[in-house]
Each structure stands twice: as structure tokens, then as C-alpha cells.
Amino acid sequence: MNKSPNSVDMQVKFLSLTLKNPVMPASGCFSFGQEMENFYDLDLLGAVVVKATTLEERSGNKTPRLAETPAGMLNSIGLQNPGVIQVIQEELPRFRKYPNLPVIVNVAGTAVEDYVEVVENLNKSPDVSAIELNISCPNVKCGGIQFGTDPTMAAGMVHTIKSVTKVPLIVKLSPNVTDIVEMALAVEEAGADAISLINTLIGMHIDIEKRRPLLANGIGGLSGPAIKPVAVRMVYEVSSQVQIPVLGIGGIRTGQDVIEFMMAGASAVQVGTANFIDPMACPRIIDELAQWCDQHGVKKVTDLIGAARG
């Protein structure tokens, strides 16, 4: 890695958080960070978003639950995690060695009550900087419909969680909807402090020899470079309509990808699938971003935000 140019101000103010730079790993692609510590100093990151946390421990879906695609990856992990109590007691305290690294906890569940209980437990932890609400989960009380595909249901969830959380609330939106702007406006009105998008697109891979879906669960979430144009478009549309900041996610592999998302309107970004291909992806992307800014006379990385909107 090259040393980032000192002439570029990489700092980003995001909600009440100060990020050293606008790059953070996405939930589910970084676990709780301990594996990546073997490769680089996590303090290089703008923030971290840890694996989805649920009320009880989850072992996840049956295998196989990962499949490569020509330009990305399908996953059907099933939100495997040790449960909120162990996350609070064992996983989050590991980040205390990085006092200037904000820790964002992704929260998931199958009913509003689950989310509330998880957040109330997280309120007791001094290690949580913000909550990222994963509403791309099936509401078992409504026949399995995802919270994130119905504006009224999403708004109700956000309103409830906002009333109990003690830290900023980021809502992660699903791209599997007819009108992403309608969803964004609904959660903004309900009290969201920021929006992250996009979550994965729904996809399938068929094993033609076995004549059945490759994933044990049948369908999975598509991530990686294949979804980047969709993600950029949604960031562009949403950021021009809401007053709250947007985190861009989807197929980011290079510093140039970050620039594209920021020019579309993202205040910061999350890097997902690239971490599986290259464990050094995040620090490399940070360096590439700084080098590009230096070469193009951009003194503050925040000057890129919304630059493509005219």
C-alpha cells in the first residue's frame, strides 16, 4: 500500500460520528473483525459494521450457502451469530483497543419485539456507536413478508426502534422493491437518522448436473460488482430526495468505485464482497481514494458528495 497523501483531508462527519475516512466494511463481510486483525490495523478504517446480531444465537442456514457468480456472489448464510448477550460481552469489547474507531452494530430479527429487545440490550453497552437496522428480514407475524418491502411496515419498525435506541439509527434498505425512494422517505419520516443502501438482490444459481438449486435454501442474496450499477442508481435517487445522509453499498472494489458512490450522493460507503477476494481490500481502497483525490486536486474528500448531481 502507498501512504495516503497528507494533502487530502479524508475526514467525514457522519451523524454524531467522526470518521477518519469514508470507508468501512459491510455487515456480514467482516464478522466481528478479529480475523482481519491478522492482515492490518483496524484503526485505518473509517468505522466498522459488525455482523448482524439477533436476540438468540443462530446457527444459520443449511449448506451449501455460498455460490460464486460471474460477477459476484450469492449467499444464504441465515444471519449466523452468537446472540446479542455474547456479542455485548465478548465481541464488542475487542474493539476498545481502537478508541477512535466507531462500531456500528447491525440488528436483525423476525418480529418487532425481537428488534426492540436486541436494541435495549445494546443500549447497555458502551461499545456501540450506532445501530444499523436490517429490515430485509421476514416478519413471521405477517406471513413472512419482509419489513423492508412495505413502507408502512418499515416506518412502524423504525418509529418503534427510534423510540428505544440511545445511539443514531441507520436503516438498511432492500433493493427488492418497486420504489426505493418511497421506502427511503417513509423511514426518514419515521425517524431514521441515516440510510444505508443497498442490501443484496434476490438471486438463484442452478446446478445443471444435479438439476436443482445450488444453495440449500434455494435462493440467496446477490452481491458484488454485478449489483453496483443498481446500487449507484438507488443512492443517486434517494440522496436527492431525503435530508438525511446515505451510506452507499454494493460492488465496491476500488477507490474509483467509492468516488462514484460519493458523487452519486453517498456520505460514506461500506465494502462487502471485496473482503472475501482480498482481505486487504479496505485499506487498499482508502489509499486509492486518497491518491485519486490528490491527483485531481480534491482537497477534502467530502467535496465529492453529490458532485454528479450538478
C-alpha positions as CSV (number, residue, x, y, z in Angstrom):
1,M,0.0,0.0,0.0
2,N,1.1,3.5,-0.7
3,K,0.9,6.1,2.0
4,S,-2.2,8.3,1.6
5,P,-1.3,11.9,0.7
6,N,-1.3,14.2,3.6
7,S,-2.7,17.0,1.4
8,V,-6.1,15.3,1.3
9,D,-8.5,15.8,4.2
10,M,-10.1,12.3,4.4
11,Q,-12.2,13.0,7.5
12,V,-16.0,12.7,7.3
13,K,-18.6,13.8,9.8
14,F,-21.3,11.2,9.8
15,L,-24.2,11.9,12.2
16,S,-22.5,12.3,15.6
17,L,-19.5,10.3,14.5
18,T,-16.2,11.4,13.2
19,L,-14.8,9.0,10.6
20,K,-11.1,9.1,9.7
21,N,-12.2,8.3,6.1
22,P,-15.5,7.3,4.4
23,V,-14.7,3.6,4.1
24,M,-16.0,0.8,6.3
25,P,-16.6,-2.9,5.9
26,A,-20.2,-4.0,5.4
27,S,-22.1,-6.2,7.9
28,G,-21.7,-9.9,7.3
29,C,-18.5,-9.5,5.4
30,F,-16.2,-8.8,8.3
31,S,-17.6,-10.9,11.1
32,F,-16.5,-9.2,14.3
33,G,-13.1,-8.1,13.0
34,Q,-10.7,-10.5,14.7
35,E,-9.8,-12.3,11.5
36,M,-8.9,-9.1,9.7
37,E,-6.6,-8.0,12.5
38,N,-4.2,-10.6,11.2
39,F,-3.8,-8.5,8.0
40,Y,-3.9,-4.9,9.0
41,D,-4.5,-2.3,11.8
42,L,-8.3,-1.9,12.0
43,D,-7.7,1.7,13.1
44,L,-7.1,2.5,9.4
45,L,-10.8,2.2,8.8
46,G,-13.4,4.9,9.0
47,A,-15.7,2.7,11.0
48,V,-16.7,-1.0,11.3
49,V,-20.1,-2.5,10.8
50,V,-20.2,-5.9,12.6
51,K,-22.2,-9.0,11.7
52,A,-26.0,-9.0,12.1
53,T,-26.9,-9.5,15.7
54,T,-30.2,-11.2,16.8
55,L,-31.8,-11.9,20.1
56,E,-30.8,-15.5,20.3
57,E,-27.9,-17.4,18.9
58,R,-28.4,-18.5,15.3
59,S,-26.6,-21.4,13.6
60,G,-27.6,-20.1,10.1
61,N,-29.0,-22.0,7.1
62,K,-28.0,-25.4,5.8
63,T,-25.0,-25.7,3.5
64,P,-24.2,-25.1,0.7
65,R,-25.0,-21.5,1.4
66,L,-22.4,-19.7,-0.7
67,A,-22.1,-19.7,-4.5
68,E,-19.9,-17.8,-6.9
69,T,-21.5,-16.0,-9.8
70,P,-19.7,-14.5,-12.9
71,A,-19.6,-11.0,-11.3
72,G,-20.3,-11.6,-7.6
73,M,-21.6,-14.0,-5.0
74,L,-24.8,-15.5,-3.8
75,N,-25.2,-16.1,-0.1
76,S,-27.8,-17.6,2.1
77,I,-25.9,-17.6,5.4
78,G,-29.0,-17.1,7.5
79,L,-27.7,-14.4,9.9
80,Q,-25.5,-16.8,11.8
81,N,-24.3,-15.1,15.1
82,P,-23.8,-15.9,18.8
83,G,-26.8,-13.8,20.0
84,V,-26.8,-10.3,21.5
85,I,-25.6,-11.2,25.0
86,Q,-22.4,-12.8,23.8
87,V,-21.9,-10.1,21.2
88,I,-22.0,-7.5,24.1
89,Q,-19.9,-9.5,26.5
90,E,-17.3,-11.0,24.2
91,E,-17.3,-9.5,20.7
92,L,-17.7,-5.7,21.1
93,P,-15.2,-5.2,23.9
94,R,-12.4,-6.3,21.5
95,F,-12.8,-3.0,19.7
96,R,-11.8,-1.0,22.8
97,K,-8.2,-1.1,21.7
98,Y,-9.3,1.2,18.8
99,P,-10.8,4.2,20.7
100,N,-11.2,6.3,17.6
101,L,-12.9,3.6,15.6
102,P,-16.8,3.9,15.6
103,V,-18.5,0.5,15.9
104,I,-21.9,0.1,14.1
105,V,-24.0,-2.9,15.1
106,N,-26.3,-4.4,12.5
107,V,-29.6,-5.6,14.2
108,A,-32.0,-8.2,12.8
109,G,-35.0,-10.3,13.9
110,T,-38.3,-11.9,12.9
111,A,-40.7,-9.6,14.9
112,V,-40.6,-6.1,16.1
113,E,-40.4,-7.3,19.7
114,D,-37.1,-9.1,18.8
115,Y,-35.6,-6.0,17.4
116,V,-36.6,-4.0,20.4
117,E,-35.1,-6.4,22.9
118,V,-31.8,-6.6,21.0
119,V,-31.6,-2.8,20.9
120,E,-32.5,-2.4,24.6
121,N,-29.6,-4.8,25.4
122,L,-27.2,-2.9,23.1
123,N,-28.2,0.3,25.0
124,K,-26.3,-1.2,28.0
125,S,-23.1,-1.5,26.0
126,P,-20.6,1.4,25.9
127,D,-19.1,-0.1,22.8
128,V,-21.9,0.7,20.3
129,S,-21.6,3.9,18.2
130,A,-24.7,3.4,16.1
131,I,-27.3,0.9,15.1
132,E,-27.8,-0.3,11.5
133,L,-31.4,-1.7,11.3
134,N,-31.6,-4.7,8.9
135,I,-35.2,-4.5,7.7
136,S,-34.7,-7.1,4.9
137,C,-36.0,-9.8,7.3
138,P,-39.2,-11.7,7.2
139,N,-41.9,-10.6,9.6
140,V,-43.2,-14.0,10.9
141,K,-46.3,-12.3,12.3
142,C,-47.3,-11.1,8.8
143,G,-46.9,-14.2,6.8
144,G,-43.2,-13.8,6.1
145,I,-43.4,-10.5,4.2
146,Q,-40.1,-8.5,4.6
147,F,-40.3,-5.4,6.8
148,G,-38.2,-3.7,4.1
149,T,-40.7,-4.2,1.2
150,D,-43.7,-2.4,2.8
151,P,-43.4,1.3,3.5
152,T,-45.9,1.3,6.3
153,M,-44.4,-1.7,8.0
154,A,-40.9,-0.3,7.6
155,A,-42.0,3.1,9.1
156,G,-43.6,1.4,12.0
157,M,-40.5,-0.6,12.8
158,V,-38.3,2.5,12.5
159,H,-40.6,4.6,14.7
160,T,-40.5,1.9,17.4
161,I,-36.8,1.3,17.4
162,K,-36.1,5.1,17.3
163,S,-38.1,5.4,20.5
164,V,-35.8,3.0,22.4
165,T,-32.3,3.4,20.9
166,K,-29.8,5.6,22.6
167,V,-27.5,5.9,19.6
168,P,-28.0,7.1,16.0
169,L,-30.2,4.8,13.9
170,I,-29.2,3.9,10.4
171,V,-31.8,1.9,8.3
172,K,-30.5,-0.5,5.7
173,L,-32.9,-0.7,2.8
174,S,-33.7,-3.6,0.5
175,P,-33.4,-3.1,-3.3
176,N,-36.1,-5.7,-3.9
177,V,-38.9,-3.1,-4.0
178,T,-40.8,-1.2,-6.7
179,D,-39.9,2.3,-5.5
180,I,-36.8,2.8,-3.4
181,V,-37.4,6.5,-2.9
182,E,-40.8,5.8,-1.4
183,M,-39.2,3.4,1.1
184,A,-36.5,6.0,1.9
185,L,-38.9,8.8,2.5
186,A,-41.1,6.5,4.8
187,V,-38.2,5.6,7.1
188,E,-36.9,9.2,7.1
189,E,-40.3,10.5,8.2
190,A,-40.4,7.7,10.9
191,G,-37.2,9.0,12.5
192,A,-34.2,7.3,10.7
193,D,-31.0,9.3,11.2
194,A,-29.4,7.8,8.1
195,I,-30.0,5.3,5.3
196,S,-27.7,2.6,4.0
197,L,-28.3,1.0,0.6
198,I,-28.4,-1.3,-0.9
199,N,-28.8,-4.7,0.7
200,T,-28.4,-7.8,-1.6
201,L,-30.6,-8.5,-4.6
202,I,-32.5,-11.8,-4.6
203,G,-31.0,-14.4,-7.0
204,M,-30.6,-18.1,-7.7
205,H,-27.9,-20.5,-9.2
206,I,-28.9,-23.8,-10.7
207,D,-26.6,-26.8,-10.5
208,I,-27.3,-28.2,-14.0
209,E,-25.8,-31.6,-13.2
210,K,-28.0,-32.2,-10.2
211,R,-30.9,-30.2,-11.7
212,R,-31.6,-28.3,-8.6
213,P,-30.7,-25.0,-6.9
214,L,-27.1,-25.0,-5.7
215,L,-27.9,-23.2,-2.5
216,A,-29.6,-25.4,0.1
217,N,-32.1,-22.6,0.7
218,G,-32.9,-22.3,-3.0
219,I,-32.4,-18.5,-3.2
220,G,-29.8,-16.2,-1.9
221,G,-28.6,-12.6,-1.8
222,L,-26.6,-11.4,-4.8
223,S,-23.7,-9.1,-4.0
224,G,-20.5,-8.0,-5.7
225,P,-19.7,-6.0,-8.9
226,A,-22.8,-7.2,-10.7
227,I,-25.1,-5.1,-8.4
228,K,-23.0,-1.9,-8.4
229,P,-24.9,0.0,-11.2
230,V,-28.2,-0.8,-9.4
231,A,-26.8,0.5,-6.1
232,V,-25.3,3.7,-7.6
233,R,-28.7,4.4,-9.2
234,M,-30.5,3.9,-5.9
235,V,-28.1,6.1,-4.0
236,Y,-28.4,8.8,-6.6
237,E,-32.2,8.7,-6.5
238,V,-32.5,8.5,-2.7
239,S,-29.9,11.1,-1.8
240,S,-31.6,13.7,-3.9
241,Q,-34.9,13.2,-2.1
242,V,-34.0,12.8,1.6
243,Q,-32.4,15.2,4.0
244,I,-30.5,12.5,6.0
245,P,-27.1,11.1,5.0
246,V,-26.8,8.0,2.9
247,L,-24.3,5.1,3.1
248,G,-23.5,3.5,-0.3
249,I,-23.1,-0.3,-0.6
250,G,-22.8,-2.6,-3.5
251,G,-19.9,-4.0,-5.5
252,I,-17.2,-1.6,-4.3
253,R,-13.8,-2.9,-5.1
254,T,-11.6,0.2,-5.8
255,G,-11.2,3.8,-4.7
256,Q,-12.8,4.8,-8.0
257,D,-15.9,2.9,-7.0
258,V,-16.1,4.9,-3.8
259,I,-15.8,8.1,-5.7
260,E,-18.7,7.1,-8.0
261,F,-20.9,6.4,-4.9
262,M,-19.9,9.6,-3.3
263,M,-20.5,11.6,-6.4
264,A,-24.0,10.0,-6.6
265,G,-24.7,11.4,-3.1
266,A,-23.2,8.9,-0.5
267,S,-21.6,10.4,2.5
268,A,-19.6,7.2,3.2
269,V,-19.5,3.7,1.9
270,Q,-19.4,0.1,3.0
271,V,-17.2,-2.6,1.4
272,G,-18.7,-6.1,1.3
273,T,-17.8,-8.9,-1.1
274,A,-14.4,-7.5,-2.0
275,N,-13.2,-8.5,1.5
276,F,-13.7,-12.2,0.6
277,I,-11.5,-11.8,-2.5
278,D,-8.9,-9.6,-1.0
279,P,-8.5,-9.3,2.8
280,M,-6.6,-6.0,2.3
281,A,-9.4,-4.5,0.2
282,C,-10.5,-1.8,2.7
283,P,-7.0,-0.2,3.4
284,R,-6.2,-0.5,-0.4
285,I,-9.4,1.2,-1.3
286,I,-8.7,4.0,1.2
287,D,-5.3,4.6,-0.3
288,E,-6.7,4.6,-3.9
289,L,-9.3,7.1,-2.9
290,A,-6.8,9.4,-1.3
291,Q,-4.4,9.1,-4.3
292,W,-7.2,9.9,-6.8
293,C,-8.2,13.0,-4.8
294,D,-4.6,14.2,-4.6
295,Q,-4.1,13.7,-8.4
296,H,-7.3,15.5,-9.2
297,G,-6.8,18.5,-6.8
298,V,-9.6,17.4,-4.4
299,K,-8.5,18.8,-1.0
300,K,-11.5,17.4,1.0
301,V,-13.0,14.0,0.3
302,T,-16.4,15.4,1.3
303,D,-16.3,17.7,-1.7
304,L,-17.1,14.6,-3.8
305,I,-20.5,14.2,-2.1
306,G,-23.2,14.8,-4.7
307,A,-20.8,16.1,-7.3
308,A,-22.6,14.2,-10.1
309,R,-25.9,15.9,-9.3
310,G,-24.9,19.2,-10.8
